[in-house]
Amino acid sequence: MNDAADVVIIGGGPVGAALALALSGSGLEVTLLEARPAGERASDPRPLALSYGSRLILERLGVWAALAPVTAIDRIHISQQAGFGRAALTAAEARLPALGYVADYMQLHATLHNALQDRGTALRYITGANVSAIRDVEAVSEVEFTAGGVQQSVRARLAVAADGGALDGVADMRSVDYRQSAVTTRLHSELPHRNTAFERFTSGGPIALLPSGDDLALIWSAEHEQAQALCGLAPAEFVAQLERHFGKRLGALAIEGKRSLFPLALRYVTQVTKKRAILIGNAAQTLHPVAGQGFNLGLRDAWELAEEALRSGREALGEPGMLKAYAARRRLDRGGGIWFTDSLVRMFSNDIAPLRAARGAGLVLLGCVPPLKNFVVRRMTFGARG
């Protein structure tokens, strides 16, 4: 079976789904290919830190209200273990309703999936589609996939890969192994979190405690062996280890959920466009979770690609001019996000005394200089163009 579309999106995760929703109702014929079978929910237990800028995008897509419950982040407390210096960023100082929000990945995926189903004939949504090849054929992109045991293909003016691995072997991928894994779980604290997110830098990696309902979502980055050992500890010993690194500013902590483990690395393509193809989201870059920039960057990829596609028009989709314009729009934001995240990991995941002193001085400066605070918050909220 060979079908045609204006845009074919490979990957129905949150970024691919957001692009499909942004293009629906535009008059463009859109096909979305999702590897997960119909009715199968995402099983990723990780929390998502959404920036206020991401909330604005999700509102424009008409899905924010259905995403509830989410927990607002009103304050971010930043510190380093065994070193001086700390900083606090607040929504009030930034004149924002919130610095960000903590959402459940599975809830976000389900909300976007339901919105896609509600769009009816506005787009073609194929689940259980496993892509096997993407090639340039007769001035279009041809995507071959298997669905329901049947080999199929769709030809489109533009192919968009939104999930990691979709264009493996086609794009020039660079990678950095941080030699870390993230341990995630839910915790209950004796004292209320008061909608504060904590970012604690340690020599083994950053620890993030995010407000999530009445509880906390933990993302603890550590060297692989340490992370594996943490997952095997009894709950009481795990909490004791955490308190040695984080302290007891929230009183006694207790584990409320199971622990999960994820390897951490930086992966990014050197060029986000190929002939009649564009990479966005995890297909373009996968970041360390420090500062929570990965998904927000991918969502901006999707939104700005939709804007560029609508600005260019159907006839220009996949043409060199359109691809060049999109790459130019995303160059500063994408490059800045990758550099910022990678720099934080390299600067803070060590115990070198001169760097520890420099980090402390930097945190003191950030905490005391309002224009610097505003600069950091705007970039974290809206990207490099914020």
C-alpha positions as CSV (number, residue, x, y, z in Angstrom):
1,M,0.0,0.0,0.0
2,N,1.4,3.4,-1.0
3,D,-0.2,6.6,0.4
4,A,0.6,10.3,0.0
5,A,0.7,13.2,2.5
6,D,2.2,16.6,2.8
7,V,4.0,15.8,6.0
8,V,4.8,12.4,7.6
9,I,5.8,12.4,11.3
10,I,7.7,9.5,12.6
11,G,7.1,9.1,16.3
12,G,3.9,9.7,18.3
13,G,5.6,10.6,21.5
14,P,4.8,14.0,23.1
15,V,7.0,16.0,20.6
16,G,5.7,14.2,17.5
17,A,2.1,14.4,18.7
18,A,2.5,18.1,19.5
19,L,3.7,18.8,15.9
20,A,0.8,16.8,14.5
21,L,-1.7,18.8,16.6
22,A,0.0,22.1,15.6
23,L,-0.5,21.2,11.9
24,S,-4.0,19.9,12.2
25,G,-6.6,22.2,10.8
26,S,-4.0,23.9,8.6
27,G,-5.2,22.2,5.4
28,L,-2.0,20.2,5.1
29,E,-2.4,16.4,4.9
30,V,-0.5,14.9,7.8
31,T,0.3,11.3,8.6
32,L,1.6,10.4,12.1
33,L,3.3,7.0,12.5
34,E,3.5,5.7,16.1
35,A,5.3,2.4,16.9
36,R,3.2,1.8,20.1
37,P,0.1,-0.3,19.3
38,A,-3.3,1.2,19.7
39,G,-4.5,1.3,23.3
40,E,-1.1,0.7,24.8
41,R,-0.2,3.5,27.2
42,A,3.3,4.8,27.6
43,S,5.2,3.2,30.5
44,D,7.8,5.8,31.2
45,P,7.7,6.6,35.0
46,R,9.9,9.7,34.8
47,P,8.5,13.1,35.8
48,L,8.6,16.0,33.3
49,A,9.6,19.5,34.3
50,L,7.6,21.8,31.9
51,S,8.7,25.4,31.6
52,Y,6.1,28.2,31.6
53,G,6.9,28.6,27.9
54,S,5.9,25.0,27.3
55,R,2.6,25.6,29.1
56,L,1.9,28.4,26.6
57,I,2.5,26.1,23.7
58,L,0.3,23.3,25.2
59,E,-2.4,25.9,25.8
60,R,-2.3,26.9,22.1
61,L,-2.6,23.2,21.2
62,G,-5.7,23.0,23.4
63,V,-4.4,20.3,25.7
64,W,-3.2,22.1,28.8
65,A,-6.5,22.1,30.7
66,A,-6.8,18.3,30.2
67,L,-3.3,17.7,31.5
68,A,-4.3,18.2,35.1
69,P,-3.1,17.5,37.7
70,V,0.2,19.3,37.4
71,T,2.2,21.0,40.2
72,A,3.5,24.5,39.8
73,I,7.1,25.4,40.6
74,D,7.1,28.7,42.3
75,R,10.7,28.6,43.5
76,I,14.0,26.9,42.6
77,H,16.7,26.5,45.2
78,I,20.2,25.7,43.9
79,S,23.1,24.6,46.0
80,Q,26.2,22.4,46.0
81,Q,27.2,19.8,48.5
82,A,30.4,20.4,50.5
83,G,30.7,23.9,49.2
84,F,29.5,27.5,49.8
85,G,27.1,29.4,47.6
86,R,23.4,29.1,46.9
87,A,20.8,30.8,44.8
88,A,17.0,31.0,44.7
89,L,15.0,31.8,41.7
90,T,11.3,32.8,42.2
91,A,8.3,33.2,40.0
92,A,7.4,36.5,41.8
93,E,10.8,38.0,40.9
94,A,10.5,36.9,37.3
95,R,6.9,38.2,37.1
96,L,5.6,34.9,35.9
97,P,2.7,32.8,37.2
98,A,5.1,29.9,37.8
99,L,8.7,29.1,36.9
100,G,7.5,25.7,35.6
101,Y,5.3,22.7,36.3
102,V,5.9,19.1,37.1
103,A,3.8,16.7,35.1
104,D,3.6,12.9,34.7
105,Y,5.0,11.7,31.4
106,M,2.4,9.0,31.0
107,Q,-0.4,11.5,31.6
108,L,1.0,13.9,29.1
109,H,1.3,11.2,26.5
110,A,-2.3,10.0,27.1
111,T,-3.6,13.6,26.9
112,L,-1.9,14.3,23.6
113,H,-3.0,10.9,22.3
114,N,-6.7,11.6,23.2
115,A,-6.4,15.0,21.5
116,L,-5.1,13.4,18.3
117,Q,-8.1,11.0,18.3
118,D,-10.5,13.9,18.7
119,R,-9.1,15.6,15.6
120,G,-10.8,12.9,13.5
121,T,-10.1,13.3,9.8
122,A,-7.8,16.3,10.3
123,L,-4.8,13.9,10.3
124,R,-4.1,10.2,9.7
125,Y,-2.8,8.5,12.8
126,I,-1.3,5.0,12.4
127,T,-0.4,3.1,15.5
128,G,1.8,-0.1,15.6
129,A,3.8,1.4,12.7
130,N,7.5,0.3,12.7
131,V,9.5,2.3,10.3
132,S,12.2,0.4,8.4
133,A,13.5,3.0,5.8
134,I,13.3,6.6,4.8
135,R,14.5,7.5,1.3
136,D,14.3,10.3,-1.2
137,V,12.3,9.2,-4.2
138,E,11.1,11.3,-7.1
139,A,11.4,14.6,-5.2
140,V,9.5,13.3,-2.2
141,S,10.4,11.4,1.0
142,E,9.2,7.8,1.0
143,V,8.8,6.2,4.5
144,E,8.5,2.4,4.6
145,F,6.9,0.8,7.6
146,T,5.1,-2.3,8.8
147,A,1.7,-2.1,10.5
148,G,-0.6,-5.0,11.3
149,G,1.9,-7.3,9.7
150,V,1.6,-5.5,6.3
151,Q,4.4,-3.7,4.6
152,Q,3.3,-0.2,3.7
153,S,4.8,3.1,2.7
154,V,3.8,6.8,2.6
155,R,5.3,9.5,0.3
156,A,5.4,13.0,1.6
157,R,6.9,16.4,0.7
158,L,8.5,16.4,4.1
159,A,9.4,13.7,6.6
160,V,9.9,14.6,10.3
161,A,11.6,12.2,12.7
162,A,10.6,13.0,16.3
163,D,11.7,9.9,18.1
164,G,15.3,8.9,18.8
165,G,16.5,6.1,16.5
166,A,14.2,7.0,13.6
167,L,17.0,8.1,11.4
168,D,19.9,6.1,12.9
169,G,22.5,5.7,10.2
170,V,21.1,8.6,8.2
171,A,22.0,11.5,10.5
172,D,25.5,12.3,11.8
173,M,25.0,11.7,15.5
174,R,27.5,12.8,18.1
175,S,27.4,11.4,21.7
176,V,29.0,12.1,25.1
177,D,28.8,9.3,27.7
178,Y,28.5,11.0,31.1
179,R,29.1,7.7,32.8
180,Q,26.0,8.4,34.9
181,S,22.5,6.9,35.4
182,A,19.5,8.6,36.9
183,V,17.5,7.0,39.8
184,T,13.9,8.2,39.9
185,T,11.3,7.6,42.5
186,R,8.6,9.4,44.6
187,L,9.2,10.6,48.1
188,H,7.1,12.0,50.9
189,S,8.6,14.7,53.1
190,E,7.8,15.6,56.7
191,L,7.7,19.3,55.9
192,P,5.7,20.7,53.0
193,H,7.7,21.5,49.8
194,R,5.8,24.8,49.3
195,N,6.1,24.4,45.5
196,T,9.9,24.6,45.7
197,A,12.2,22.6,43.3
198,F,15.6,21.8,44.7
199,E,18.7,21.3,42.5
200,R,21.6,20.0,44.6
201,F,25.0,19.5,42.9
202,T,27.2,16.7,44.2
203,S,30.5,15.3,43.0
204,G,28.8,12.3,41.6
205,G,26.1,14.2,39.8
206,P,23.1,16.5,40.4
207,I,20.1,15.6,42.6
208,A,16.7,17.2,41.7
209,L,13.7,17.1,44.0
210,L,10.6,18.4,42.2
211,P,7.3,19.2,43.8
212,S,4.7,16.7,42.6
213,G,1.3,16.9,44.3
214,D,1.9,16.7,48.0
215,D,5.0,14.6,47.4
216,L,8.3,15.0,45.6
217,A,9.7,13.5,42.4
218,L,13.4,12.5,42.7
219,I,15.9,12.5,39.9
220,W,19.3,11.4,41.4
221,S,22.1,11.3,38.9
222,A,25.1,9.3,39.9
223,E,27.9,7.2,38.4
224,H,26.6,3.9,37.0
225,E,27.8,1.6,39.7
226,Q,26.6,3.9,42.5
227,A,23.2,4.3,40.8
228,Q,22.7,0.6,40.5
229,A,23.7,0.1,44.2
230,L,21.2,2.8,45.2
231,C,18.4,0.9,43.5
232,G,19.3,-2.2,45.5
233,L,19.3,-0.6,48.9
234,A,16.6,-1.1,51.5
235,P,14.2,2.0,51.6
236,A,15.6,3.2,54.9
237,E,19.2,3.0,53.7
238,F,18.3,4.7,50.4
239,V,16.8,7.6,52.3
240,A,19.8,7.8,54.6
241,Q,22.1,8.0,51.6
242,L,20.0,10.7,50.1
243,E,19.9,12.8,53.3
244,R,23.7,12.6,53.4
245,H,23.8,14.3,50.0
246,F,20.8,16.6,50.3
247,G,20.4,17.3,54.0
248,K,17.2,17.5,56.1
249,R,15.8,20.8,55.0
250,L,12.4,19.0,54.3
251,G,12.5,17.0,57.5
252,A,12.3,13.2,57.3
253,L,11.9,11.6,53.9
254,A,10.1,8.4,53.0
255,I,10.0,6.5,49.7
256,E,6.5,6.4,48.1
257,G,7.1,4.5,44.9
258,K,9.4,2.1,43.2
259,R,12.8,3.1,41.9
260,S,13.7,3.2,38.2
261,L,17.1,3.5,36.6
262,F,18.0,5.3,33.3
263,P,21.4,5.7,31.7
264,L,22.4,9.3,30.9
265,A,24.2,10.6,27.9
266,L,24.2,13.6,25.5
267,R,23.3,12.6,21.9
268,Y,22.8,15.2,19.2
269,V,22.9,15.5,15.4
270,T,25.3,18.0,13.8
271,Q,22.7,18.9,11.3
272,V,18.9,18.8,11.9
273,T,17.9,18.8,8.2
274,K,18.5,16.2,5.5
275,K,17.2,16.0,2.0
276,R,13.4,16.5,2.5
277,A,13.7,15.4,6.2
278,I,13.9,17.2,9.5
279,L,14.9,15.9,13.0
280,I,13.2,17.3,16.1
281,G,12.9,16.3,19.8
282,N,14.8,13.2,20.8
283,A,15.7,12.4,17.2
284,A,17.7,15.6,17.1
285,Q,19.0,15.8,20.7
286,T,18.8,13.9,24.0
287,L,20.1,15.9,27.0
288,H,21.0,15.2,30.6
289,P,18.0,16.0,32.8
290,V,19.9,18.6,34.8
291,A,17.9,21.9,34.7
292,G,15.0,20.0,32.9
293,Q,15.7,21.4,29.4
294,G,15.3,18.4,27.1
295,F,11.5,18.1,26.6
296,N,11.0,21.8,26.6
297,L,13.6,22.2,23.8
298,G,11.9,19.4,21.8
299,L,8.5,21.1,22.2
300,R,9.9,24.3,20.9
301,D,11.3,22.3,17.9
302,A,7.8,21.1,17.1
303,W,6.1,24.5,17.5
304,E,8.6,26.4,15.4
305,L,8.6,23.7,12.7
306,A,4.8,24.0,12.5
307,E,5.1,27.8,12.2
308,E,7.8,27.5,9.5
309,A,5.7,24.9,7.6
310,L,2.6,27.1,7.6
311,R,4.6,30.2,6.7
312,S,6.4,28.5,3.8
313,G,3.2,26.8,2.4
314,R,2.5,23.4,0.9
315,E,4.6,23.8,-2.3
316,A,7.8,24.7,-0.3
317,L,7.6,21.8,2.2
318,G,10.9,19.9,2.1
319,E,12.5,22.3,-0.4
320,P,16.1,23.5,0.4
321,G,14.9,27.0,1.3
322,M,12.4,25.8,3.8
323,L,14.8,23.4,5.4
324,K,17.5,26.2,5.7
325,A,15.0,28.6,7.2
326,Y,13.9,26.1,9.9
327,A,17.6,25.2,10.7
328,A,18.4,28.9,11.1
329,R,15.4,29.5,13.4
330,R,16.5,26.7,15.7
331,R,20.3,27.1,15.6
332,L,20.7,29.5,18.6
333,D,18.1,27.9,20.9
334,R,19.2,24.4,20.2
335,G,22.9,25.1,20.4
336,G,22.4,27.1,23.6
337,G,20.4,24.4,25.3
338,I,22.9,21.7,24.5
339,W,25.8,23.9,25.6
340,F,24.1,25.0,28.8
341,T,23.1,21.5,29.9
342,D,26.5,19.9,29.0
343,S,28.4,22.7,30.8
344,L,26.4,22.3,34.0
345,V,27.2,18.5,34.1
346,R,30.9,19.0,33.4
347,M,31.3,21.9,35.9
348,F,29.3,20.5,38.8
349,S,29.9,16.7,38.6
350,N,33.3,16.7,40.1
351,D,35.1,17.5,43.4
352,I,38.0,19.6,42.1
353,A,38.7,22.3,44.8
354,P,39.3,25.3,42.4
355,L,36.1,24.5,40.5
356,R,34.1,24.1,43.7
357,A,35.2,27.6,44.8
358,A,34.3,29.0,41.3
359,R,30.9,27.3,41.4
360,G,30.2,28.8,44.9
361,A,31.2,32.2,43.7
362,G,28.9,31.8,40.6
363,L,26.0,30.8,42.8
364,V,26.5,33.7,45.1
365,L,26.6,36.0,42.1
366,L,23.4,34.5,40.6
367,G,21.6,34.9,44.0
368,C,22.6,38.5,44.4
369,V,22.4,40.1,40.9
370,P,18.7,40.5,39.7
371,P,19.6,41.1,36.0
372,L,21.6,37.8,36.0
373,K,18.7,36.0,37.7
374,N,16.3,37.4,35.1
375,F,18.6,36.4,32.2
376,V,18.8,32.8,33.5
377,V,15.1,32.4,34.2
378,R,14.1,33.8,30.8
379,R,16.4,31.4,29.0
380,M,15.2,28.4,31.0
381,T,11.6,29.5,30.4
382,F,11.6,30.5,26.7
383,G,14.9,29.3,25.3
384,A,17.7,31.3,23.8
385,R,15.2,33.7,22.2
386,G,13.4,34.4,25.4
